[in-house]
Amino acid sequence: MSGLDDGWDMACQLPKAPRRRQQPYLFAYDIGNPRRARRVLQCLRRWRVGGQLSVHETLLTPALAESLATEVLDYVDCESDRLLLGRLDLRGCAPMFALTQTRPLPPLLGTADAEWPVRFHPGAYLLAYDIRDNRRLKRVQKASARMCAFLQRSVYLYQGGGKPLAELLGELAGLVEHAVDDVRVYPLNAPEDLWFLCGPAPPLAEPGRGAPCRLHSTETFTQPHGIQWAR
């Protein structure tokens, strides 16, 4: 199974009767000021169903996602903070895969007994981690940076084939402490399902190419389902 061990868990997407048009969205931030970070946490905690310290998994309608993003922007400093929003892919069996998981599975995402997939589909994935030891953290950062684009602290974007991703995750499985560390992978339909709401937007390469693609704008960015922010 591409070098993955028996410690891998999988969170599958759907409650039996999800609300109409609800979709999984991910909010992630890197905020250096503790007061602003607490305000953002309090704002997102109302809608959080799971995640990590600064990565929040939610189930929202597109309109509610826009409203929540606008509210959070009132608490950040766009000159120094980073804030991104991702709409997760529902085409596969799960909007979130957990390599290690120190927190309970999100109740609205449910659980599954299915085996970890033998291979990942080619595409775009977010990689997020909470590592509790500085030595392990540096090793995970180094391994992630080889194959992924840095988005913000502890959050990376992978674009490419499924086999290299599985190999990377197999490598990370040998670097982390499964009892205390937390590593999660989130599939995206495309990199365009990322909004860089605050902070610099990195140049994102097309899968299999080295040239950067169009930058996502933090001023005006339009997506399907009527989502549009003009900030």
Buried (B, 14 or more C-beta within 10 A) or exposed (E): EBEBEEBBBBBBBBEEEBEEEBBBBBBBBBBEEEEBBEBBBEBBEEBBBBBBEBBBBBBBBBEBBBEBBEEBBEBBEEEEBBBBBBBBBBEBBBBBBBBBBBEEBBEBBBEBEEEBBEEBEBBBBBBBBBBEEEEBBEBBBEBBEEBBBEBBEBBBBBBBBBEBBBBBBBBBBEBBEBEEBBBBBBBBBEBBBBBBBBBEBBEBBEBEEEEEBEEBBBEEBEBEEEBEBEB
